[in-house]
Amino acid sequence: MFKKILIANRGEIALRIIRTCKEMGIKTVAVYSTADKESLHVRFADEAVCIGPPPSKDSYLNIPRIMAAVEITNADAIHPGYGFLSENANFAEVCAAYGVKFIGPTSLMIAKMGDKITAKDTMIKAGVPVVPGSDGLLQDVKEGIGIAKDIGYPVIIKATAGGGGKGMRIIWEESEFENAWDSARAEAKASFGNDGIYIEKYVEEPRHIEFQIIGDQKGTVAHLSERDCSIQRRHQKLVEESPSPFMTEELRIKMGEAAIKAGQSINYEGVGTIEFLVDKYRNFYFMEMNTRIQVEHPVTEEVIDYDLIKEQIKVAAGIEISGKSYFPKLHAMECRINAEDPWHDFRPNPGKITSFHSSKGHGVRVDTHVYAGYTVPPQYDSMIAKLICKAQTRDECITKMSRALDEFIVEGIKTTVPFHQKLMKNQDFRDGNFTTAFLNNWDFKNA
């Protein structure tokens, strides 16, 4: 087992990893930018190293500075968390070259799944259903228009190196194609340094359902059941839950088998997520694979009583998994609490938190790095907390979440708590009647 792990991340996920490491008897190293010197992950780690000024490129994305922190602290492993360098194949390769264990998949696995065209080809060979579309990157607008005619509108064009909705455009008719092509490529180039674009049939009224998987170094892969992440805004998840209210026993078995096939196709090591689109007829299609821990991993932890960070570390240390797949025993739901103003188009609202009270009670969990007096910096993601509730049934879970949101107090900045309070009272949401387009059709301000 590792003696000391450096966490190449910040905020709540860094603190989350530190807690598990302490319970495993592993020393921890926090790295931080000058904007994060008062963050709780810095306070609770055994050691802390400042790696630069606030901009991510000068700190959390700066590989030489992170590796220098590894060297001066003698850490023997790096946990990348999510975001930042967690799916950076070059970073995983550098770790291997330095003899430091990257807690996650190999650089080759990351590269295979990070490029969406390669990932799609891999899934086709593995027998995992994929959305109809181009065989590879589009060479020009003319080729894209031709494929769109063949598969039928609406279509969606996506950046091969994309994520978070960047470089993605839905096209409903041919007259929109050229403008969408130009803007998607420009956005992809600016966001990822890669303007490669491919095309797929746009699945209408879909659910976004993902399967958590885990694989060990011996090639054994298991799934830990599903999470429904369909409540989204501009392709950013806001609420996640398990089990999905749309799921049937038969569909769970089929999707679970497909998720395991996906992991086995690259001999996947570590925890990861296979993301699917599921249409209204319960046909499912591979969308992408995330080769890291997910923001919403606590949802799975709560329904199967499983510490995913602990298992992730054990797999990285060479410990084999049982190969047993898990199914939800309870119902769990997570609301992302962001420092955003929901009344003004979810505008980021960084600043000083003057008062903070997190919810408590049976079946209530709060993962956060903030406190009264903490200043939310403007340079990073706006999420300040994750509120997770679990109960015997979905109805009980929603009622508990509603109560917990009423107790969640943050003053000094605007947050998304009021949005979540309204969502928990929405009858369609309570009935499980929603798709990824739910927020496009719901005027929550006047609800």
VMD Tcl script that draws the C-alpha trace (Angstrom):
set ca {
  {0.00 0.00 0.00}
  {1.12 3.58 -0.63}
  {2.81 5.55 2.14}
  {2.03 9.06 0.90}
  {-0.41 10.32 -1.74}
  {-0.28 13.76 -3.31}
  {-3.71 15.06 -4.34}
  {-3.36 17.01 -7.60}
  {-6.63 18.85 -7.14}
  {-8.51 21.30 -4.92}
  {-11.77 21.90 -3.09}
  {-14.24 19.27 -1.98}
  {-12.76 16.38 -3.96}
  {-9.30 16.99 -2.50}
  {-10.78 17.01 1.00}
  {-12.81 13.88 0.18}
  {-9.65 12.01 -0.86}
  {-7.74 13.20 2.22}
  {-10.43 11.77 4.51}
  {-10.24 8.31 2.96}
  {-6.44 8.34 2.98}
  {-6.44 9.16 6.71}
  {-8.79 6.24 7.36}
  {-6.40 3.97 5.42}
  {-3.35 5.22 7.34}
  {-1.88 6.95 4.29}
  {-0.13 10.34 4.59}
  {-1.40 13.12 2.30}
  {0.03 16.09 0.46}
  {-2.18 18.97 -0.66}
  {-1.14 21.26 -3.48}
  {-2.73 24.68 -3.76}
  {-2.67 27.95 -5.63}
  {-2.38 31.22 -3.76}
  {-6.15 31.67 -4.19}
  {-6.73 28.46 -2.21}
  {-4.40 28.97 0.74}
  {-7.41 29.16 3.13}
  {-9.18 26.11 1.70}
  {-9.91 23.19 4.03}
  {-8.00 20.67 1.93}
  {-4.84 22.65 2.69}
  {-5.62 22.68 6.41}
  {-6.37 18.97 6.78}
  {-3.61 17.43 4.66}
  {-0.45 16.27 6.42}
  {1.64 18.51 4.16}
  {0.80 21.33 1.76}
  {2.77 22.83 -1.10}
  {1.93 26.05 -2.93}
  {2.30 25.43 -6.67}
  {1.60 28.86 -8.13}
  {-0.75 31.79 -8.68}
  {-4.55 31.46 -9.19}
  {-4.75 30.74 -12.95}
  {-5.09 26.98 -13.43}
  {-2.43 26.91 -16.14}
  {0.08 28.21 -13.61}
  {-0.94 25.88 -10.79}
  {-3.34 22.92 -11.01}
  {-2.57 22.31 -14.69}
  {1.17 22.90 -14.34}
  {2.71 19.43 -14.48}
  {6.33 20.46 -13.70}
  {5.22 22.25 -10.52}
  {3.10 19.31 -9.39}
  {5.97 16.89 -10.02}
  {8.31 19.21 -8.08}
  {5.88 18.97 -5.15}
  {6.02 15.16 -5.46}
  {9.80 15.25 -5.34}
  {10.14 17.49 -2.27}
  {7.52 15.55 -0.29}
  {8.56 12.04 -1.41}
  {4.99 11.10 -2.34}
  {4.77 7.67 -3.97}
  {1.37 8.15 -5.65}
  {-0.78 10.91 -7.14}
  {-4.57 11.08 -6.99}
  {-5.85 13.46 -9.70}
  {-9.48 13.75 -8.48}
  {-11.76 14.95 -11.29}
  {-11.24 17.78 -13.77}
  {-7.83 19.44 -14.20}
  {-5.29 16.68 -15.08}
  {-7.45 13.67 -14.22}
  {-7.93 12.64 -17.86}
  {-4.63 13.93 -19.18}
  {-2.75 11.05 -20.79}
  {0.51 12.99 -20.81}
  {0.28 13.54 -17.03}
  {-0.26 9.82 -16.43}
  {2.75 9.10 -18.65}
  {4.93 11.61 -16.77}
  {3.94 9.98 -13.46}
  {4.94 6.58 -14.80}
  {8.27 7.95 -16.04}
  {8.97 9.40 -12.57}
  {8.07 6.11 -10.86}
  {5.05 7.65 -9.13}
  {1.77 5.71 -9.31}
  {-1.02 7.61 -11.05}
  {-4.21 6.52 -9.27}
  {-6.27 5.86 -12.34}
  {-5.93 4.16 -15.72}
  {-2.80 4.09 -17.86}
  {-2.02 6.86 -20.31}
  {-2.97 4.55 -23.19}
  {-6.42 3.86 -21.69}
  {-7.00 7.58 -21.12}
  {-5.97 8.40 -24.69}
  {-8.22 5.69 -26.14}
  {-11.30 6.91 -24.30}
  {-10.44 10.63 -24.36}
  {-10.74 10.83 -28.13}
  {-14.42 10.25 -28.82}
  {-13.94 8.83 -32.31}
  {-11.43 6.25 -31.03}
  {-13.74 5.49 -28.10}
  {-16.69 4.96 -30.44}
  {-14.70 2.62 -32.69}
  {-13.57 0.66 -29.61}
  {-17.16 0.28 -28.45}
  {-18.36 -0.89 -31.87}
  {-15.69 -3.61 -31.84}
  {-16.73 -4.57 -28.29}
  {-20.37 -4.95 -29.33}
  {-21.61 -1.97 -27.31}
  {-24.50 -0.05 -28.99}
  {-23.50 3.37 -30.34}
  {-25.46 6.24 -31.85}
  {-25.52 6.18 -35.71}
  {-23.16 8.74 -37.22}
  {-19.89 9.35 -39.03}
  {-17.18 6.68 -39.02}
  {-14.56 9.24 -38.13}
  {-13.83 12.96 -38.17}
  {-15.58 15.05 -40.79}
  {-13.30 16.46 -43.47}
  {-15.57 19.31 -44.50}
  {-19.10 20.73 -44.38}
  {-20.14 18.93 -47.55}
  {-19.34 15.50 -46.05}
  {-21.27 16.41 -42.89}
  {-24.34 17.47 -44.85}
  {-24.24 14.23 -46.82}
  {-24.12 12.07 -43.68}
  {-26.91 14.14 -42.07}
  {-29.12 13.41 -45.08}
  {-28.42 9.69 -44.74}
  {-29.13 9.36 -41.00}
  {-31.87 12.04 -40.94}
  {-32.30 15.26 -39.00}
  {-31.97 16.26 -36.24}
  {-28.24 15.59 -35.92}
  {-25.62 16.75 -33.46}
  {-22.04 17.68 -34.26}
  {-19.47 17.23 -31.51}
  {-15.82 18.03 -30.85}
  {-13.75 14.85 -30.70}
  {-11.79 16.27 -27.75}
  {-14.90 17.79 -26.21}
  {-16.55 17.87 -22.83}
  {-18.96 20.02 -20.83}
  {-21.02 20.83 -23.92}
  {-18.18 22.69 -25.69}
  {-17.91 22.29 -29.46}
  {-21.39 20.77 -29.64}
  {-24.32 21.94 -31.80}
  {-27.76 20.46 -32.51}
  {-28.84 20.92 -36.14}
  {-32.51 20.56 -37.03}
  {-32.34 21.21 -40.80}
  {-29.77 21.53 -43.57}
  {-29.93 25.34 -43.73}
  {-28.41 25.52 -40.21}
  {-25.51 23.20 -40.92}
  {-22.78 25.55 -42.15}
  {-23.15 28.12 -39.36}
  {-23.25 25.38 -36.72}
  {-20.15 23.77 -38.24}
  {-18.17 27.02 -38.13}
  {-19.13 27.94 -34.56}
  {-18.59 24.42 -33.19}
  {-15.12 24.18 -34.71}
  {-14.13 27.61 -33.44}
  {-15.32 26.79 -29.93}
  {-13.57 23.41 -29.97}
  {-10.31 24.99 -31.12}
  {-10.49 27.64 -28.39}
  {-11.46 25.16 -25.64}
  {-9.33 22.12 -26.46}
  {-6.79 23.17 -29.08}
  {-8.40 20.62 -31.41}
  {-11.12 21.49 -33.94}
  {-11.86 17.90 -35.00}
  {-15.63 17.38 -35.42}
  {-17.81 14.30 -35.89}
  {-21.55 13.84 -36.38}
  {-24.22 11.67 -34.76}
  {-27.97 11.23 -34.95}
  {-29.51 13.47 -32.29}
  {-31.47 11.29 -29.87}
  {-34.66 13.17 -28.97}
  {-36.16 13.05 -25.49}
  {-33.17 11.11 -24.09}
  {-32.24 10.20 -20.55}
  {-28.59 10.51 -19.55}
  {-27.86 7.32 -17.60}
  {-24.35 6.30 -16.66}
  {-22.89 3.12 -15.16}
  {-20.11 3.16 -12.60}
  {-17.48 0.52 -13.31}
  {-14.31 -0.66 -11.57}
  {-11.50 -2.76 -13.00}
  {-8.34 -4.20 -11.48}
  {-4.86 -4.78 -12.88}
  {-5.69 -8.42 -13.69}
  {-8.43 -7.52 -16.19}
  {-11.46 -8.13 -13.97}
  {-14.23 -5.55 -14.47}
  {-17.48 -5.12 -12.53}
  {-20.25 -2.54 -12.53}
  {-21.71 -0.73 -9.53}
  {-25.06 0.04 -11.15}
  {-26.43 3.26 -12.62}
  {-26.92 6.94 -11.96}
  {-29.50 9.09 -13.75}
  {-27.97 12.46 -14.64}
  {-30.74 13.80 -16.89}
  {-31.37 17.04 -14.98}
  {-28.90 19.26 -16.81}
  {-28.40 22.81 -17.91}
  {-26.33 23.36 -21.06}
  {-24.98 19.81 -20.75}
  {-23.86 20.45 -17.15}
  {-25.32 18.08 -14.57}
  {-27.24 19.63 -11.68}
  {-28.89 16.63 -10.01}
  {-27.93 12.94 -10.04}
  {-29.69 9.96 -8.53}
  {-29.60 6.18 -8.22}
  {-31.46 4.10 -9.14}
  {-32.87 5.81 -12.21}
  {-36.68 6.19 -12.09}
  {-36.67 5.21 -15.78}
  {-34.83 1.93 -15.22}
  {-36.30 -1.56 -15.46}
  {-34.68 -4.77 -14.22}
  {-34.21 -6.01 -17.76}
  {-32.66 -2.74 -18.94}
  {-30.31 -2.59 -15.95}
  {-29.00 -6.07 -16.75}
  {-28.45 -5.18 -20.43}
  {-26.79 -1.84 -19.72}
  {-24.66 -3.33 -16.95}
  {-23.41 -6.04 -19.30}
  {-22.61 -3.39 -21.95}
  {-20.73 -1.28 -19.38}
  {-18.60 -4.28 -18.37}
  {-17.89 -5.05 -22.05}
  {-16.79 -1.45 -22.50}
  {-14.34 -1.71 -19.60}
  {-13.05 -5.11 -20.68}
  {-12.41 -3.84 -24.22}
  {-9.47 -1.78 -22.93}
  {-8.62 -3.91 -19.84}
  {-9.68 -0.93 -17.77}
  {-7.91 -0.25 -14.48}
  {-9.48 1.92 -11.78}
  {-12.92 3.45 -11.41}
  {-14.63 4.94 -14.43}
  {-18.01 5.76 -15.85}
  {-19.67 4.55 -19.02}
  {-22.20 7.19 -20.10}
  {-25.23 6.26 -22.18}
  {-28.09 8.05 -23.88}
  {-31.38 6.16 -23.44}
  {-34.28 7.05 -25.72}
  {-37.97 7.02 -24.81}
  {-38.25 3.43 -26.04}
  {-35.41 2.40 -23.67}
  {-32.92 1.84 -26.48}
  {-29.49 2.80 -25.14}
  {-26.38 4.07 -26.88}
  {-22.79 4.59 -25.70}
  {-21.98 8.28 -25.43}
  {-18.54 8.48 -23.78}
  {-16.35 7.11 -21.03}
  {-14.96 9.16 -18.16}
  {-11.68 7.62 -17.02}
  {-11.75 9.12 -13.51}
  {-13.82 9.49 -10.38}
  {-17.02 11.45 -11.04}
  {-18.42 14.46 -9.18}
  {-21.53 12.38 -8.47}
  {-19.74 9.30 -7.09}
  {-21.30 9.75 -3.58}
  {-24.69 8.76 -5.04}
  {-23.33 5.29 -5.82}
  {-21.51 5.09 -2.50}
  {-24.73 5.72 -0.59}
  {-26.88 3.13 -2.38}
  {-24.37 0.26 -2.19}
  {-22.33 1.25 0.91}
  {-19.03 1.34 -0.94}
  {-16.12 3.82 -0.53}
  {-15.15 4.40 -4.15}
  {-12.00 6.39 -3.34}
  {-10.78 3.58 -1.08}
  {-11.41 0.98 -3.77}
  {-9.73 3.22 -6.34}
  {-6.60 3.40 -4.17}
  {-6.64 -0.35 -3.50}
  {-6.85 -1.15 -7.23}
  {-3.95 1.24 -7.93}
  {-1.92 -0.63 -5.29}
  {-2.51 -3.90 -7.15}
  {-5.28 -5.36 -4.99}
  {-7.76 -7.46 -6.98}
  {-11.51 -6.88 -6.95}
  {-14.08 -9.64 -6.43}
  {-15.66 -9.14 -9.86}
  {-19.10 -8.92 -8.27}
  {-21.47 -6.31 -9.69}
  {-23.69 -4.36 -7.30}
  {-27.29 -3.18 -7.42}
  {-28.90 -0.31 -5.48}
  {-30.21 -1.18 -2.01}
  {-31.60 2.30 -1.29}
  {-32.38 5.50 -3.20}
  {-29.87 8.36 -3.20}
  {-29.84 11.80 -4.80}
  {-27.24 14.56 -5.10}
  {-27.83 18.28 -5.63}
  {-24.83 20.31 -6.74}
  {-24.71 23.58 -4.81}
  {-23.00 26.17 -6.98}
  {-21.98 29.74 -6.29}
  {-24.31 30.98 -9.04}
  {-27.32 33.26 -9.24}
  {-30.20 31.13 -10.60}
  {-32.40 34.23 -11.02}
  {-29.91 35.74 -13.50}
  {-29.14 32.87 -15.89}
  {-27.00 31.05 -13.30}
  {-24.35 33.76 -13.42}
  {-21.25 32.85 -11.34}
  {-21.30 34.62 -7.99}
  {-17.92 34.28 -6.25}
  {-17.19 36.18 -3.07}
  {-16.98 35.89 0.70}
  {-19.33 33.55 2.54}
  {-20.46 35.43 5.64}
  {-22.61 32.66 7.12}
  {-22.69 28.93 6.42}
  {-24.81 26.14 7.88}
  {-24.85 22.70 6.23}
  {-27.77 20.31 6.53}
  {-27.67 17.41 8.95}
  {-29.80 14.44 9.97}
  {-30.19 10.75 9.22}
  {-29.36 9.93 5.62}
  {-27.94 13.40 4.86}
  {-24.37 13.92 3.66}
  {-22.62 17.15 2.69}
  {-19.30 17.14 0.80}
  {-17.83 20.63 0.90}
  {-14.64 22.60 1.44}
  {-16.23 25.92 2.38}
  {-17.12 27.56 5.68}
  {-18.20 30.92 7.10}
  {-15.47 33.42 6.27}
  {-14.25 31.49 3.21}
  {-13.93 33.43 -0.05}
  {-15.04 31.57 -3.17}
  {-12.41 32.41 -5.82}
  {-13.55 33.42 -9.32}
  {-10.90 31.39 -11.14}
  {-12.37 27.90 -10.71}
  {-15.54 25.83 -11.04}
  {-18.43 27.38 -9.12}
  {-19.44 24.26 -7.18}
  {-19.09 24.82 -3.42}
  {-20.88 21.76 -2.05}
  {-22.69 18.54 -2.82}
  {-25.80 17.74 -0.81}
  {-26.54 14.01 -0.85}
  {-29.60 12.33 0.67}
  {-30.54 8.68 0.90}
  {-33.76 6.92 1.90}
  {-35.70 3.69 1.38}
  {-37.69 5.04 -1.60}
  {-37.41 7.83 -4.17}
  {-40.37 9.72 -2.70}
  {-38.80 9.62 0.76}
  {-35.46 10.70 -0.69}
  {-37.00 13.75 -2.44}
  {-38.88 14.74 0.73}
  {-35.66 14.43 2.74}
  {-33.75 16.46 0.14}
  {-36.39 19.17 0.27}
  {-36.03 19.37 4.03}
  {-32.23 19.36 3.82}
  {-32.25 22.17 1.24}
  {-34.41 24.28 3.55}
  {-31.70 23.87 6.23}
  {-28.80 24.63 3.89}
  {-27.86 28.26 4.59}
  {-25.25 30.24 2.68}
  {-25.09 34.01 3.09}
  {-22.84 36.55 1.39}
  {-23.13 34.99 -2.08}
  {-25.93 33.68 -4.29}
  {-26.25 29.89 -4.69}
  {-28.38 27.39 -6.59}
  {-30.22 26.25 -3.44}
  {-33.46 28.10 -4.41}
  {-33.46 26.34 -7.79}
  {-33.15 22.93 -6.16}
  {-35.90 23.77 -3.65}
  {-38.29 24.46 -6.52}
  {-37.19 21.36 -8.42}
  {-37.97 19.08 -5.47}
  {-41.55 20.39 -5.51}
  {-42.06 20.02 -9.28}
  {-44.60 17.27 -9.94}
  {-43.04 16.04 -13.19}
  {-39.69 15.66 -11.44}
  {-41.32 13.89 -8.49}
  {-43.08 11.54 -10.92}
  {-39.80 10.76 -12.72}
  {-41.18 12.35 -15.89}
  {-38.14 14.17 -17.28}
  {-35.42 14.06 -19.94}
  {-32.22 16.01 -20.56}
  {-34.42 18.76 -22.06}
  {-36.43 19.17 -18.84}
  {-35.00 22.58 -17.94}
  {-35.56 23.89 -21.46}
  {-39.30 23.55 -20.92}
  {-39.65 24.53 -17.24}
  {-39.91 28.15 -16.14}
  {-38.68 27.58 -12.60}
  {-38.57 31.31 -11.80}
  {-42.33 31.47 -11.98}
  {-42.99 27.97 -10.62}
}
mol new
graphics top color blue
foreach p $ca { graphics top sphere $p radius 0.5 }
foreach p [lrange $ca 0 end-1] q [lrange $ca 1 end] { graphics top cylinder $p $q radius 0.2 }
display resetview
